[in-house]
Amino acid sequence: LMAFAMDFSEYAYDIASTISESLMMDKTPIQKKISRIYLVSDVLYNAAIISNGSTYRKVFETNLPKIFESLSKAYHNITGRITATNTKEKILYLLRVWESWSLYSTPF
C-alpha cells in the first residue's frame, strides 16, 4: 500500500483521508489499527522524496488527534495483559521514531 501511495501521490489527500478514516473507525480491530499506523509511518517517511508529499503530512497531522483517540479506546478494550503491553510498546516505539525524525511537534 505504501508503494501505491507513492505512485499515486497526486491523490495524496484522498489516500491519506481514507487511511485516516480507517484508523478512526471503532470497529477496526486493534491489530489492523497498528498495521495501519505503521503504514502511515512508512508513507510519511517516504513522502519527503515525492511531489505532493507534504499533503500526506498535512492530512495525517490534522487527523492524528482523532486517530490516537481511537487507538487509545481500542487499547483500553484489550482484555489480555500481554497483548495490551505489546500494543503499547509498538505505539510508543513508533512515536519515538517520529520524534527522532522531528516529524511533528511535541503535542503529538
Number of C-alpha atoms within 10 A of each C-alpha: 12 16 11 10 21 19 12 13 21 15 15 23 18 15 18 22 17 12 16 23 13 16 28 20 15 13 10 14 14 21 13 12 22 18 13 17 22 16 16 21 20 15 21 20 15 15 21 13 11 12 13 17 21 17 19 23 23 14 17 20 16 12 17 17 14 15 21 16 13 20 25 13 13 19 18 10 11 15 9 8 9 10 13 16 12 11 18 15 12 14 16 12 12 15 16 11 13 17 14 10 10 10 16 13 9 7 5 12
